Amino acid sequence: MTDVTSSKSTRRPHHWRHDLIELAALFTAVVVADTIAKTIVKGPEGPYLLVFSAIALVATAGFHTWWARRHSHAPPVTTAGTPTASLASDERAGLHTDAEPAHAPEAVETVLWRMRATVDDAPGSLAALCTVLARLGVDILTLQTHPLTEGTVDEFLLRAPADLSSGDLTREIGSAGGRDTWTERADAHDLVDTPTRVLGLATRTALDAAELPLALRQLLGRCTLHSVPAVSLTGRPTGEQAPVEGVLEETVMKLRDPSGGTLLIERPYLPFTPTEFARARALVELDARLGPRVPHSQDVLTLPEGNEITVRRADQRDLTAARAMHDRCSARTLSLRYHGPVGDADRYLDHLLSPRFGRTLAVQTASGRLVALGHLLWDGDETEVALMVEDDWQRRGIGSELLGRLVAMAEEAGCESVYAVTQASNTGMVAAMRALNLPLDYQIEEGTLVITARLESAPRRSERSQPQARQSER
């Protein structure tokens, strides 16, 4: 509130007419005083005139005081665009004008919700939903509209009172004309507006081809994504080849994979909208135009015995070097890694090195020989880690180094857990998983051991035992 006693904007402007009036009054007073003085001195009724003059002077002074007080307390004139502070207006507005500060309303605990509702494509339908939300004390943070052939899907990010349940929210929205209402708890990450989030996902996809599956998951929410190759590992056509324009079938989306085959995306709990389908197709088209790509960063590490190795990202361009490593590995090493006939090992390499199925880390010596591979594989909505180290380079900490880096990449990708499929006799893999210092679950079935690590309490890489890094990001 503006202080009326100190504000310059409330001072009365000085006017030249006031000075003229005061000068005329002073001149008249002098004339009257001179006339009265002469009359008193020369006339016999002088004393009476003196008393009368005193009474007239007192009356005039009283009238002047009353007039001055009346006009000095009048409210100042307000003009357009000029702020005016008034004690009366503050009181009418319910503001405190004394020294005691106003008491702020108590804070209400709130939660974030994501909500979708389908409404008729008619004027006023969205306003009806907003009116209900306002009555419930719900604040609308963001709003998107997804046009349909019949109706419109309105998607909200809401800040609602904590005591407002999902059922109550759905029921009230239904009373306002909303149908097929879906709600889900949100978090602070959802506060980013949609254009910013989509541009961020496009940037990540442009820098790394392995980011496309992750970007699609983040774009579409909780969904399952499978990359179905056009040709099987045995070389037979699978018959899976989506049309160029893609296919949208309620809760299933099929897009042509730029590397061949089909990207199959499923979200049973919530149908896809044409808007979401168009966004996903645009991301896939961006990936296709940019072609194969991986980040060029690499780390040079020193092993305990003094040898230097380089850890970097790998893709299908490393297929020849990976096959040469296979030829140098023993049958036992290949069997522990692929859990099948040794002769089929080379068939998996093209699949494993594809960024569409995950991320691959390669370890090479100072001479450029590939001696180890680590894979982080997207398996639907789960994540698998797999390692293979050439026989002559085993038990030097390379496997633990690769596993630690793969887990860090899984955390960065937002994965909740990773699992490794091995054999109970593979003590090296079991020891490497235990060295992560993460909660582990074990499942054994017919000699196959599945170890699952939960990532919510994963330590930083600096806390893990690892070879000494000499140079990074080279």
Protein Blocks (a to p, Z undefined) as FASTA:
>chain_A
ZZfklmmklpccddfklmmmmmmmmmmmmmmmmmmmmmmmmpmklmmmmmmmmmmmmmmm
mmmmmmmmmmmmpccdddehiacddfklmmmnopafbfbdcddddddddddddddddddd
dehklmmmmmmmmmnopacfbdcddddfeocdddddddddfklcfklmmmmmmmnopahi
acddddfklmpcfklmmmmmmmmmmmomklmmmmmmmmnopaddddddfbdfkopaehia
cdfkopaehjaccdddfkgpjdddddfkbccdfklmmmmmmmmmmmmmnopaddfbdcdd
ddfkopacddddddfklmmmmmmmmmmpcfklmmmmnopafklmmmmmmmmmpmkloccd
ddddfkopafbdcddddehjaccddddddfklgonommmmmmmmmmmmmmmnopabdcdd
ddfklmmlmmmmmmnopacddddeehiacddddfklcccfklpccdddfbghZZ
